[in-house]
Amino acid sequence: MRHYREARKELNVLRRVRLHPFLINIIGVCLRPLCLVLELAERGALTEIIVNPMPVHRIVLFRIAYQVADALRFLHDLGVIYRDLKPENVLVWSLDEQADLHVKLIDFGTANFATSTGLISCAGSCGNHAPEMLECANKEEYTSQVDVYSYAILLFQIITRSVPFEEYDSEPKINAAVIAGERPKWQEVPVSTFGLPTLTELMIRCWSDSPMKRPTSSQIAEQVRHPAFQCLLAKQAVPRPQQSVRHACLVPEFYDLWLACDGHTGNLIFIYDGRTLDMKFSFSIEAEQQQPLAFQIQCMHFMKPYVLIAVRGPADLIYIYATSSELRYKCVTCMPFDEQISCVTSNDEYIFVGLSDGKVRCVLKTEMKKSDKKRTCCSFTVGRHRILSLTVAHDKLWVSTSRYIFRYFTKQGEMEAFAMWYGGPKGMENNPQTQVSFLKVCLDEQAVLSVSRSVLSKWDAETRQNLFSIDCVAVLKSLGADSTEEEARKNRGDAAACITCVEPTRDSLWVGIVSGHILIFDSETGHLLTWFHPFDETRTLTLINGPGPCGTEQSYVISTGKGLRREGLGPVCVLAAERVREPPQEIANGKTSEPEKKKGYKRTISGRKLWSPTPPIAEQEHDSVDTNPSLQPKCFMIMWEVVCGSCFARIESKSGRQRSPLRVSNTSSNVHQPSQDSDETNLGT
């Protein structure tokens, strides 16, 4: 009779949830023997993935977390408290990133419809019980927030691939630890802070002692499907609050990320390990001089095995630093120039230096360590305006000055110009403020990207055909920003959409803009795939190839920016400087001794005592703003996973965000034929 009642109870829940994609469907009922016929999951339960760790795509882990949260949301909307969320009750359908269905919840034997005040009976598995369920069993009611606590324990197992509370050998000890405020130990697992920090922060929020401080299942579902929440691998503040990041340069062989920063106290070069974001070295350009001089860093360029740093100030110089051997991070030589340096690039033979007088200086690599008098230099005049950008695609040097792009064929001992055309946005040909400020070659060197204020254009490297142009002003308007963002954009005008940095990847283009957005476009069509908004202003983007912290990432982008937007990750988790923001918890159930209260101590969830200058306030919000913003860092680094374009598109399509349609200019009408003026003539040394 008892089995009949349990089957009827579970059947009562199953018949109401049969239409939800992430809840198990009932096929039929067998009376002899009494059993329910359910869908078959050939991959078994989620336990197999946790007990026998196997490489699983990071994005799939977030999809699993979302589908479980959405299933809970649906149950809670029906008034059902699940009460037994654990890996054994999560069946796996697929671990393929391209699949729409990954998991489904089963076993509704302990689920029950809540009364207007909640439930009182204790049900479920040991280790997954919320503290209020253990304390108030058969005494006081609890709500659906007990499922949120169990969801946090499930996230712990997904993140760490381990069983919670392994240090305890009995159920009473585990229950006593939970009531006392202890939580499973996650700090020793590297991916919890570097790889899956957003899931860790959500986990910490969900297992809060107070049910009222836990997010609801609806909030969790909205949070987990946020694109920035899924793609963020790590975050870290740039040291010294006065320093502001201006340029970035990567040394691929050693994964060294060079950041050029400036501030009121001078300039600094920080060198980070691009795999861990640990600082390796730092120095100041002023230290290279016998007497202190105020230099401003203009640009950085990697030329194996050196990093070239161009500065302006009392003198216009290019410092050349070694990146390997015993001279690593040492200045090996310095090249002075008689004009301000604006940009630097190189090929196998030459170092090309763009100057403010409209000339390009060509220095042989073999002679860069010679004195200025002994060095053989050739130069040619591009125009009367400042050289804005240089890049090399195959054997051609691309130069931008004013609103024009020049292309030169590089031969040993000579430079020959053979193409010049307008490179700015269509309709702005006669605007004196139009400037092609940035050029960058794509990874396959088959195309070159140019930037003119808010417009990104892609040019075929051989034919000069304009493959497409993207106006970020229109893109920002299509994103459907909230009222605060819209008001800020109106105050700043179209300047908020000006492009600050561009980084091409395998099949996508990452674009940083003044408003702090990072826009990700399809590299072939120019269609917007997804976007993040982590900063107040985006400064640099750097692609690093190689496995990431979770082992399944093929590449990642390290972005730097000014300021962090607290809402940049979604509705629940706060985007803060810490690698994992662990909000201070209330003292669990008054277990702290009176002497500790008098001394101003408080306990964290790990049981450690932290001194607080003021007594803990029960109503204090765990994400309150720092009262001394002058001590806050100015700039931050965020590491993002780079997935294929189709995966970005799927992430965005499942995010629930709305945006208006956007048209991308895809035309060759901007291609200009080579003119026959003096810019086309052969240029001597």
C-alpha positions as CSV (number, residue, x, y, z in Angstrom):
1,M,0.0,0.0,0.0
2,R,2.9,2.4,0.8
3,H,4.5,1.8,-2.6
4,Y,1.1,2.5,-4.2
5,R,0.8,5.8,-2.4
6,E,4.3,6.9,-3.3
7,A,3.8,6.0,-7.0
8,R,0.5,7.9,-7.0
9,K,2.2,10.9,-5.4
10,E,5.0,10.9,-8.0
11,L,2.5,10.4,-10.8
12,N,0.6,13.4,-9.6
13,V,3.7,15.6,-10.1
14,L,4.8,13.9,-13.3
15,R,1.5,14.5,-15.1
16,R,1.8,18.3,-14.4
17,V,5.4,18.6,-15.6
18,R,5.2,16.5,-18.8
19,L,5.5,19.5,-21.1
20,H,8.7,20.9,-19.7
21,P,11.9,20.0,-21.7
22,F,14.1,19.6,-18.7
23,L,11.8,17.4,-16.6
24,I,11.5,13.7,-17.2
25,N,8.4,12.6,-19.2
26,I,6.2,9.7,-18.2
27,I,5.6,7.1,-20.9
28,G,3.1,4.9,-19.0
29,V,2.3,3.0,-15.8
30,C,2.6,-0.7,-15.1
31,L,0.4,-2.2,-12.4
32,R,2.0,-5.6,-12.1
33,P,4.7,-5.1,-11.0
34,L,3.9,-1.5,-9.9
35,C,6.2,0.8,-11.7
36,L,6.4,4.0,-13.8
37,V,7.7,3.8,-17.4
38,L,9.9,6.9,-18.1
39,E,12.2,8.2,-20.8
40,L,15.5,6.5,-21.3
41,A,18.7,8.5,-20.8
42,E,21.5,6.4,-22.3
43,R,24.3,8.4,-20.7
44,G,23.1,7.7,-17.2
45,A,23.1,10.0,-14.2
46,L,25.3,13.1,-13.7
47,T,27.1,11.1,-11.0
48,E,29.1,9.3,-13.6
49,I,30.7,12.6,-14.8
50,I,31.5,13.7,-11.2
51,V,32.8,10.3,-9.9
52,N,34.7,9.6,-13.1
53,P,36.0,13.0,-14.3
54,M,36.0,13.4,-18.0
55,P,36.7,16.5,-20.1
56,V,33.4,18.4,-20.6
57,H,33.1,21.6,-22.5
58,R,32.9,24.6,-20.1
59,I,29.8,25.9,-21.9
60,V,28.1,22.5,-21.4
61,L,28.6,22.8,-17.7
62,F,26.8,26.1,-17.8
63,R,24.0,24.6,-19.9
64,I,23.6,21.8,-17.3
65,A,23.4,24.4,-14.6
66,Y,20.8,26.4,-16.5
67,Q,18.6,23.5,-17.4
68,V,18.5,22.3,-13.8
69,A,17.7,25.8,-12.6
70,D,15.0,26.2,-15.2
71,A,13.5,22.9,-14.2
72,L,13.4,24.1,-10.5
73,R,11.9,27.4,-11.6
74,F,9.1,25.5,-13.4
75,L,8.4,23.4,-10.3
76,H,8.4,26.3,-8.0
77,D,6.0,28.2,-10.2
78,L,3.7,25.2,-9.8
79,G,4.1,25.3,-6.1
80,V,6.2,22.1,-5.9
81,I,9.2,21.8,-3.7
82,Y,11.6,19.2,-5.1
83,R,13.6,18.5,-1.9
84,D,16.0,15.9,-3.3
85,L,18.2,17.7,-5.9
86,K,21.4,15.6,-6.3
87,P,23.5,14.3,-9.2
88,E,21.8,10.9,-9.0
89,N,18.5,12.6,-9.9
90,V,19.9,14.5,-12.9
91,L,19.9,12.3,-16.0
92,V,22.3,13.2,-18.8
93,W,21.0,13.2,-22.4
94,S,24.1,14.7,-24.2
95,L,27.4,16.4,-23.5
96,D,27.7,17.7,-27.0
97,E,27.9,21.5,-27.0
98,Q,25.7,21.7,-30.2
99,A,22.9,19.8,-28.5
100,D,19.8,21.6,-27.1
101,L,19.1,19.1,-24.4
102,H,21.7,18.0,-21.9
103,V,19.9,16.9,-18.7
104,K,16.5,16.2,-17.1
105,L,15.4,16.0,-13.5
106,I,13.8,12.7,-12.3
107,D,12.5,11.1,-9.1
108,F,9.7,13.2,-7.7
109,G,9.1,10.8,-4.8
110,T,10.1,13.4,-2.2
111,A,8.6,16.3,-4.1
112,N,5.5,17.8,-2.6
113,F,3.1,20.7,-3.2
114,A,3.8,23.5,-0.7
115,T,1.1,25.0,1.5
116,S,0.6,28.7,1.8
117,T,3.3,28.8,4.5
118,G,5.6,26.0,3.3
119,L,6.5,22.4,4.4
120,I,7.7,21.0,7.7
121,S,8.8,17.5,7.0
122,C,12.5,16.7,6.4
123,A,13.1,14.8,3.1
124,G,15.9,14.3,0.7
125,S,19.5,13.0,0.9
126,C,22.2,13.7,3.5
127,G,24.5,16.6,2.6
128,N,21.9,18.3,0.4
129,H,19.6,19.5,3.2
130,A,19.4,23.2,3.8
131,P,20.1,24.3,7.4
132,E,16.5,25.5,8.0
133,M,15.2,22.1,6.9
134,L,17.4,20.4,9.5
135,E,16.7,22.9,12.3
136,C,13.0,23.3,11.7
137,A,12.0,19.7,10.8
138,N,8.5,19.0,12.0
139,K,8.5,22.4,13.8
140,E,8.5,25.4,11.5
141,E,7.8,25.7,7.8
142,Y,10.4,26.0,5.1
143,T,10.0,27.2,1.5
144,S,11.2,26.4,-2.0
145,Q,14.5,28.1,-1.1
146,V,15.7,24.7,0.3
147,D,16.0,23.6,-3.3
148,V,18.3,26.6,-4.0
149,Y,20.6,25.4,-1.2
150,S,20.6,21.9,-2.8
151,Y,21.3,23.6,-6.1
152,A,24.5,25.1,-4.6
153,I,25.6,21.7,-3.4
154,L,25.1,20.4,-7.0
155,L,27.2,23.3,-8.3
156,F,29.9,22.4,-5.9
157,Q,30.0,18.9,-7.3
158,I,30.0,20.2,-10.9
159,I,32.9,22.6,-10.1
160,T,35.1,20.4,-8.0
161,R,34.1,17.0,-9.3
162,S,34.1,15.7,-5.7
163,V,31.6,14.7,-3.0
164,P,30.7,17.3,-0.4
165,F,31.6,16.8,3.3
166,E,34.0,13.9,2.6
167,E,35.8,14.7,5.9
168,Y,32.7,13.5,7.9
169,D,31.9,9.8,8.3
170,S,28.3,10.0,9.5
171,E,25.0,11.7,8.7
172,P,24.6,13.3,12.2
173,K,28.1,14.9,11.9
174,I,27.3,16.3,8.4
175,N,23.9,17.7,9.6
176,A,25.6,19.3,12.7
177,A,28.2,20.9,10.4
178,V,25.6,22.4,8.1
179,I,23.6,23.8,11.1
180,A,26.8,25.3,12.5
181,G,27.4,27.2,9.2
182,E,30.0,25.0,7.6
183,R,30.0,24.5,3.8
184,P,31.9,22.1,1.5
185,K,35.5,23.1,1.0
186,W,36.1,24.5,-2.5
187,Q,39.1,26.9,-2.0
188,E,41.7,24.2,-2.8
189,V,40.3,23.5,-6.2
190,P,42.0,25.7,-8.8
191,V,39.2,26.0,-11.3
192,S,36.9,27.3,-8.6
193,T,38.7,30.7,-8.7
194,F,40.4,30.4,-12.1
195,G,38.2,28.8,-14.8
196,L,34.7,28.7,-13.2
197,P,34.7,31.7,-10.8
198,T,31.2,32.8,-11.8
199,L,29.7,29.4,-10.9
200,T,31.6,29.5,-7.6
201,E,30.2,32.9,-6.8
202,L,26.7,31.8,-7.6
203,M,27.2,28.7,-5.5
204,I,28.3,30.8,-2.5
205,R,25.2,33.0,-2.9
206,C,22.9,30.0,-3.1
207,W,24.1,28.3,0.1
208,S,23.7,31.4,2.3
209,D,22.4,30.6,5.8
210,S,19.5,32.9,5.3
211,P,16.9,31.7,2.8
212,M,15.9,35.3,2.1
213,K,19.4,36.1,0.9
214,R,19.5,33.2,-1.5
215,P,18.4,34.1,-5.1
216,T,15.2,32.5,-6.4
217,S,15.3,29.7,-8.9
218,S,14.0,32.2,-11.5
219,Q,16.9,34.6,-10.8
220,I,19.4,31.7,-11.0
221,A,18.0,30.6,-14.4
222,E,18.3,34.2,-15.7
223,Q,21.8,34.5,-14.3
224,V,23.3,31.3,-15.6
225,R,22.3,31.9,-19.2
226,H,23.9,35.3,-19.3
227,P,26.7,35.3,-22.0
228,A,29.3,37.2,-19.9
229,F,28.6,34.9,-16.9
230,Q,29.4,31.8,-19.1
231,C,32.5,33.1,-20.9
232,L,34.4,34.7,-18.0
233,L,37.4,32.7,-17.0
234,A,39.1,35.0,-14.5
235,K,39.3,38.6,-13.4
236,Q,42.0,40.6,-11.6
237,A,42.8,44.2,-10.8
238,V,45.8,46.0,-12.3
239,P,47.9,47.1,-9.3
240,R,48.4,50.7,-8.2
241,P,45.1,52.7,-8.3
242,Q,46.9,55.6,-10.1
243,Q,47.9,53.5,-13.1
244,S,45.7,53.3,-16.2
245,V,46.2,50.7,-19.0
246,R,47.0,52.2,-22.4
247,H,48.6,49.4,-24.5
248,A,49.0,45.6,-24.5
249,C,51.4,43.4,-26.2
250,L,51.8,39.6,-26.2
251,V,54.9,37.5,-26.4
252,P,53.4,34.2,-27.6
253,E,56.3,31.9,-26.9
254,F,56.3,32.6,-23.2
255,Y,52.6,33.7,-22.8
256,D,53.9,37.0,-21.5
257,L,51.4,39.8,-21.5
258,W,53.0,43.2,-21.4
259,L,50.7,46.1,-20.2
260,A,51.8,49.7,-20.6
261,C,50.2,51.9,-18.0
262,D,50.5,55.6,-17.1
263,G,49.4,57.8,-14.4
264,H,50.3,60.9,-12.3
265,T,53.3,59.1,-10.9
266,G,54.7,58.2,-14.3
267,N,54.6,55.1,-16.6
268,L,54.9,51.5,-15.7
269,I,55.3,48.3,-17.7
270,F,53.6,45.2,-16.0
271,I,54.4,41.8,-17.4
272,Y,51.9,39.1,-16.6
273,D,51.8,35.3,-17.2
274,G,48.9,35.1,-19.7
275,R,48.0,31.7,-18.5
276,T,47.6,32.5,-14.8
277,L,47.4,36.4,-14.6
278,D,50.3,36.3,-12.1
279,M,52.7,39.2,-12.4
280,K,56.2,38.2,-13.5
281,F,58.0,41.6,-13.6
282,S,57.4,45.3,-13.7
283,F,59.6,48.3,-14.5
284,S,59.4,52.0,-15.5
285,I,60.7,53.5,-18.7
286,E,62.2,56.4,-16.6
287,A,64.5,53.9,-14.9
288,E,66.4,53.5,-18.2
289,Q,67.5,57.1,-18.1
290,Q,70.4,58.5,-16.1
291,Q,68.1,61.2,-14.9
292,P,64.3,61.0,-14.4
293,L,62.3,62.1,-17.5
294,A,58.6,62.1,-18.0
295,F,57.8,59.8,-21.0
296,Q,54.5,58.9,-22.4
297,I,54.2,55.5,-24.0
298,Q,52.9,55.7,-27.5
299,C,52.7,52.1,-28.6
300,M,54.2,48.6,-28.1
301,H,55.0,46.0,-30.8
302,F,56.3,42.4,-30.5
303,M,59.1,41.5,-32.9
304,K,60.6,38.1,-32.1
305,P,62.6,38.0,-29.8
306,Y,62.1,41.6,-28.8
307,V,59.4,44.0,-27.5
308,L,59.6,47.5,-29.0
309,I,58.2,50.3,-26.8
310,A,57.9,53.8,-28.4
311,V,57.8,56.8,-26.1
312,R,57.6,60.6,-26.5
313,G,58.5,63.4,-24.2
314,P,61.8,65.2,-23.8
315,A,63.1,62.7,-26.5
316,D,61.4,60.5,-29.0
317,L,62.7,57.0,-28.6
318,I,62.1,53.3,-29.2
319,Y,63.3,51.1,-26.4
320,I,64.0,47.5,-27.4
321,Y,63.6,44.8,-24.7
322,A,64.7,41.2,-24.9
323,T,62.0,38.6,-24.3
324,S,64.2,35.5,-24.0
325,S,67.7,34.2,-22.8
326,E,69.6,35.7,-19.9
327,L,68.7,39.3,-21.0
328,R,65.0,38.7,-20.6
329,Y,63.1,41.9,-19.7
330,K,66.4,43.9,-20.2
331,C,66.7,46.9,-22.5
332,V,69.2,45.9,-25.2
333,T,69.2,49.1,-27.2
334,C,67.5,52.4,-27.8
335,M,66.8,54.2,-31.1
336,P,66.3,58.0,-31.1
337,F,64.1,59.8,-33.7
338,D,63.8,63.5,-34.6
339,E,60.0,63.4,-34.8
340,Q,57.3,62.1,-32.6
341,I,56.6,58.4,-33.1
342,S,53.0,57.4,-33.6
343,C,53.1,53.7,-34.5
344,V,55.5,50.8,-35.1
345,T,55.3,47.5,-37.0
346,S,57.8,45.1,-38.7
347,N,58.3,42.3,-41.2
348,D,61.2,39.8,-41.7
349,E,63.6,42.5,-42.8
350,Y,62.5,46.0,-41.6
351,I,61.2,47.8,-38.6
352,F,58.7,50.4,-39.9
353,V,58.2,53.5,-37.7
354,G,55.3,55.9,-38.4
355,L,56.1,59.6,-37.6
356,S,54.0,62.7,-36.9
357,D,55.4,64.5,-40.0
358,G,53.8,62.0,-42.4
359,K,56.9,59.9,-43.0
360,V,57.6,56.2,-42.5
361,R,61.1,55.4,-41.3
362,C,62.5,52.0,-42.3
363,V,65.2,50.5,-40.2
364,L,67.0,47.2,-41.0
365,K,66.6,44.7,-38.2
366,T,70.2,43.7,-38.6
367,E,71.3,47.3,-37.8
368,M,68.9,48.3,-35.0
369,K,71.7,47.9,-32.4
370,K,74.1,50.1,-34.2
371,S,74.5,53.7,-33.3
372,D,72.3,56.3,-34.9
373,K,75.1,57.5,-37.2
374,K,76.1,54.0,-38.4
375,R,72.5,52.8,-38.9
376,T,71.3,52.8,-42.5
377,C,67.8,54.2,-42.6
378,C,65.5,54.9,-45.4
379,S,62.3,56.9,-45.2
380,F,59.4,57.9,-47.5
381,T,56.7,60.5,-47.2
382,V,53.2,59.2,-47.3
383,G,51.5,62.6,-46.9
384,R,51.5,65.8,-44.9
385,H,49.4,64.3,-42.1
386,R,50.5,62.3,-39.1
387,I,50.9,58.5,-39.7
388,L,48.1,56.9,-37.6
389,S,48.7,53.2,-38.0
390,L,50.9,50.6,-39.7
391,T,50.5,46.9,-40.3
392,V,52.0,44.2,-42.6
393,A,50.0,41.7,-44.6
394,H,52.1,39.2,-46.6
395,D,54.7,41.4,-48.4
396,K,52.6,44.6,-48.3
397,L,52.8,47.5,-45.8
398,W,49.5,49.1,-45.0
399,V,49.6,52.7,-43.8
400,S,46.8,55.0,-42.6
401,T,47.0,58.7,-42.5
402,S,44.1,61.1,-42.2
403,R,41.1,59.4,-44.0
404,Y,43.2,57.4,-46.5
405,I,44.7,54.0,-46.5
406,F,48.0,53.4,-48.5
407,R,49.4,50.1,-49.5
408,Y,53.0,49.6,-50.3
409,F,54.9,46.7,-51.8
410,T,58.0,46.0,-49.8
411,K,61.1,44.9,-51.7
412,Q,64.6,44.6,-50.5
413,G,66.1,48.1,-50.7
414,E,63.1,50.0,-51.9
415,M,59.5,50.9,-51.2
416,E,57.0,51.3,-54.0
417,A,53.5,52.7,-53.4
418,F,50.9,51.2,-55.7
419,A,47.5,51.9,-54.1
420,M,45.7,54.6,-52.1
421,W,42.0,54.9,-51.3
422,Y,39.5,56.4,-49.0
423,G,39.2,54.2,-45.9
424,G,36.6,56.0,-43.8
425,P,32.8,55.5,-43.5
426,K,30.7,56.1,-46.5
427,G,29.2,59.6,-46.7
428,M,32.1,61.1,-44.6
429,E,34.6,61.6,-47.4
430,N,34.7,65.4,-47.0
431,N,34.6,65.5,-43.2
432,P,37.9,66.8,-41.9
433,Q,37.5,64.8,-38.7
434,T,37.4,61.5,-40.5
435,Q,40.5,59.5,-39.6
436,V,41.5,55.9,-40.2
437,S,43.1,55.5,-36.8
438,F,43.8,51.8,-36.6
439,L,44.9,49.0,-38.9
440,K,45.2,45.3,-38.0
441,V,45.7,42.2,-40.1
442,C,43.5,39.1,-39.6
443,L,45.1,35.9,-38.4
444,D,45.1,34.3,-41.9
445,E,46.6,37.5,-43.4
446,Q,43.9,37.4,-46.1
447,A,42.1,40.5,-44.8
448,V,43.0,43.8,-43.0
449,L,40.7,45.5,-40.5
450,S,40.5,49.3,-40.3
451,V,38.9,51.6,-37.7
452,S,37.5,55.1,-38.3
453,R,35.8,56.3,-35.1
454,S,32.9,54.0,-34.6
455,V,33.1,52.2,-38.0
456,L,35.0,48.9,-38.4
457,S,35.8,47.9,-42.0
458,K,37.2,44.7,-43.4
459,W,39.3,44.8,-46.6
460,D,40.5,42.0,-48.8
461,A,44.3,42.0,-48.5
462,E,44.8,41.4,-52.3
463,T,41.9,43.1,-54.1
464,R,41.2,45.9,-51.5
465,Q,37.5,45.1,-51.7
466,N,35.5,46.3,-48.8
467,L,34.0,43.0,-47.5
468,F,31.8,44.7,-44.9
469,S,31.6,47.7,-42.6
470,I,30.0,47.8,-39.2
471,D,28.9,51.0,-37.5
472,C,29.0,50.6,-33.7
473,V,26.6,53.5,-33.2
474,A,23.9,51.5,-34.8
475,V,25.0,48.3,-32.9
476,L,24.7,50.1,-29.5
477,K,21.2,51.4,-30.4
478,S,20.2,47.8,-31.3
479,L,21.2,46.3,-28.0
480,G,18.2,47.6,-26.1
481,A,20.1,49.2,-23.2
482,D,18.3,49.9,-20.0
483,S,17.3,53.5,-19.2
484,T,20.5,54.3,-17.2
485,E,22.8,53.1,-20.1
486,E,20.6,54.9,-22.7
487,E,20.8,58.2,-20.7
488,A,24.6,57.8,-20.4
489,R,24.9,57.1,-24.1
490,K,22.9,60.2,-25.0
491,N,25.1,62.3,-22.7
492,R,28.2,61.1,-24.4
493,G,26.8,61.1,-27.9
494,D,28.2,58.9,-30.6
495,A,31.6,59.1,-28.8
496,A,30.5,56.2,-26.6
497,A,30.5,54.0,-29.7
498,C,34.1,54.9,-30.8
499,I,36.3,51.8,-31.2
500,T,39.3,51.6,-28.8
501,C,40.6,48.1,-29.8
502,V,40.1,45.2,-32.2
503,E,41.2,41.6,-31.9
504,P,40.5,39.0,-34.6
505,T,40.2,35.3,-33.6
506,R,39.6,32.2,-35.6
507,D,36.2,33.0,-36.9
508,S,35.1,36.1,-34.9
509,L,36.1,39.7,-34.4
510,W,36.3,41.2,-30.9
511,V,35.7,44.9,-30.7
512,G,36.1,47.1,-27.6
513,I,34.4,50.5,-27.5
514,V,34.5,53.6,-25.3
515,S,31.2,52.7,-23.6
516,G,32.8,49.6,-22.0
517,H,31.1,47.1,-24.3
518,I,32.9,44.2,-25.9
519,L,31.2,43.3,-29.2
520,I,31.8,40.0,-30.9
521,F,31.1,39.8,-34.6
522,D,31.2,37.0,-37.1
523,S,34.4,37.5,-39.1
524,E,32.9,36.4,-42.4
525,T,29.6,38.2,-42.4
526,G,30.0,41.0,-39.8
527,H,26.9,39.9,-37.9
528,L,26.8,40.5,-34.2
529,L,27.2,37.2,-32.3
530,T,27.0,38.3,-28.7
531,W,28.3,41.1,-26.5
532,F,29.5,41.8,-22.9
533,H,29.4,45.0,-21.0
534,P,32.0,44.6,-18.1
535,F,33.8,48.0,-18.1
536,D,33.1,51.7,-18.0
537,E,35.6,51.9,-20.9
538,T,37.4,49.1,-22.8
539,R,41.1,49.6,-23.3
540,T,42.8,46.5,-24.9
541,L,42.0,43.0,-26.2
542,T,44.7,40.3,-26.5
543,L,44.2,36.8,-28.0
544,I,46.1,33.9,-26.4
545,N,46.1,30.5,-28.1
546,G,46.4,27.4,-26.0
547,P,44.4,25.4,-23.4
548,G,42.8,27.5,-20.6
549,P,42.4,26.7,-16.9
550,C,39.7,24.1,-17.5
551,G,41.6,22.3,-20.2
552,T,38.9,22.4,-22.8
553,E,39.4,26.0,-24.0
554,Q,41.3,26.3,-27.3
555,S,42.0,30.0,-26.9
556,Y,41.0,33.0,-24.8
557,V,41.0,36.8,-24.8
558,I,42.4,38.9,-22.0
559,S,40.6,42.3,-22.0
560,T,41.6,45.4,-19.9
561,G,39.3,48.3,-19.1
562,K,38.7,51.2,-16.9
563,G,36.2,50.6,-14.1
564,L,33.9,47.6,-13.5
565,R,30.2,47.6,-14.0
566,R,28.7,45.7,-11.0
567,E,25.8,44.5,-13.2
568,G,28.1,43.3,-15.9
569,L,27.6,39.6,-15.2
570,G,23.8,39.5,-14.7
571,P,21.1,40.0,-12.1
572,V,22.6,37.9,-9.2
573,C,26.4,37.9,-9.2
574,V,28.3,41.2,-8.8
575,L,31.3,41.9,-11.1
576,A,34.0,42.9,-8.6
577,A,37.8,43.0,-8.5
578,E,38.2,39.8,-6.5
579,R,38.8,36.6,-8.4
580,V,35.9,35.1,-6.4
581,R,33.8,37.6,-4.4
582,E,32.9,35.8,-1.2
583,P,30.3,37.9,0.5
584,P,30.6,38.1,4.3
585,Q,28.0,35.9,6.0
586,E,26.0,36.5,9.1
587,I,27.1,34.6,12.2
588,A,25.4,31.2,11.8
589,N,22.6,30.7,14.3
590,G,24.2,32.7,17.0
591,K,27.0,30.1,17.6
592,T,29.7,32.7,18.1
593,S,30.8,33.3,21.6
594,E,30.2,36.5,23.5
595,P,34.0,37.3,23.8
596,E,34.3,37.2,20.1
597,K,31.3,39.5,19.7
598,K,32.9,42.0,22.0
599,K,36.2,41.9,20.2
600,G,34.5,42.6,16.9
601,Y,35.2,39.2,15.3
602,K,33.0,37.6,12.7
603,R,33.0,34.2,11.1
604,T,33.2,33.4,7.5
605,I,31.5,30.3,6.0
606,S,34.8,28.4,6.3
607,G,34.8,29.0,10.1
608,R,37.8,31.4,10.1
609,K,37.6,34.4,12.4
610,L,38.1,37.8,10.7
611,W,38.5,40.9,12.7
612,S,36.0,43.7,12.0
613,P,36.4,47.2,13.3
614,T,32.6,47.4,13.9
615,P,30.2,44.8,15.1
616,P,28.5,42.7,12.4
617,I,25.1,44.1,11.3
618,A,22.5,41.6,10.4
619,E,20.9,43.8,7.8
620,Q,24.1,44.7,6.1
621,E,24.1,43.9,2.4
622,H,26.9,41.5,1.3
623,D,27.6,43.5,-1.9
624,S,27.8,47.0,-0.3
625,V,29.9,49.6,-2.1
626,D,33.4,50.4,-0.7
627,T,33.3,53.7,1.2
628,N,36.7,54.7,0.1
629,P,36.7,54.6,-3.8
630,S,40.1,56.4,-4.0
631,L,41.7,53.1,-2.9
632,Q,40.0,51.1,-5.6
633,P,42.0,50.0,-8.6
634,K,41.4,52.1,-11.8
635,C,41.8,49.3,-14.4
636,F,41.1,45.6,-14.5
637,M,41.9,42.5,-16.5
638,I,39.2,40.0,-17.5
639,M,39.9,36.7,-19.2
640,W,37.2,35.4,-21.6
641,E,36.9,32.0,-23.3
642,V,36.9,32.1,-27.1
643,V,34.5,29.6,-28.6
644,C,33.6,29.1,-32.2
645,G,31.2,31.6,-33.8
646,S,28.3,29.2,-33.9
647,C,28.7,28.5,-30.2
648,F,28.6,32.3,-29.5
649,A,25.5,32.5,-31.5
650,R,23.9,29.6,-29.5
651,I,24.9,31.3,-26.2
652,E,23.2,34.5,-27.3
653,S,20.1,32.8,-28.7
654,K,19.6,31.0,-25.3
655,S,20.3,34.2,-23.2
656,G,16.8,35.6,-23.7
657,R,18.2,39.1,-24.4
658,Q,16.3,41.1,-27.0
659,R,17.8,43.4,-29.6
660,S,16.5,45.1,-32.7
661,P,17.6,44.0,-36.2
662,L,20.8,45.4,-37.5
663,R,21.9,45.8,-41.1
664,V,25.6,45.4,-42.0
665,S,27.0,47.3,-44.9
666,N,28.4,44.6,-47.3
667,T,29.5,46.3,-50.4
668,S,32.5,47.0,-52.6
669,S,31.4,50.5,-53.5
670,N,34.0,51.9,-51.1
671,V,36.9,50.4,-53.1
672,H,38.8,53.1,-54.8
673,Q,41.0,52.6,-57.8
674,P,44.6,53.7,-57.5
675,S,44.9,57.4,-58.3
676,Q,47.5,58.8,-60.6
677,D,48.8,61.5,-58.4
678,S,52.2,61.8,-56.8
679,D,51.2,59.3,-54.1
680,E,51.6,56.5,-56.6
681,T,55.2,57.2,-57.7
682,N,58.2,55.2,-56.7
683,L,59.7,56.5,-53.4
684,G,63.4,56.7,-52.9
685,T,65.4,56.5,-49.7
